[in-house]
Amino acid sequence: MFGHFGWQEILLILLIVIILFGASRIPSIMKAMGKGVKEFKKGIDSEDNEEIEDTKEKKDK
């Protein structure tokens, strides 16, 4: 839809983030985002496993 970002656009986005949050807070924000993504993936995997187990139980009956 929007195509690929060039290095100028990425640089502009990074500058805006630094202005909004400050350079010292960026590592903690990235760490929190990483934890969130990890928990999200973990939840998706466990949800998929539950659906597979439910399907197997229904077939066994």
Secondary structure, DSSP 8 states (H G I E B T S, - for coil): ------HHHHHHHHHHHHHHH-TTTHHHHHHHHHHHHHHHHHHHHHHHHHHHHHHHHHHH-
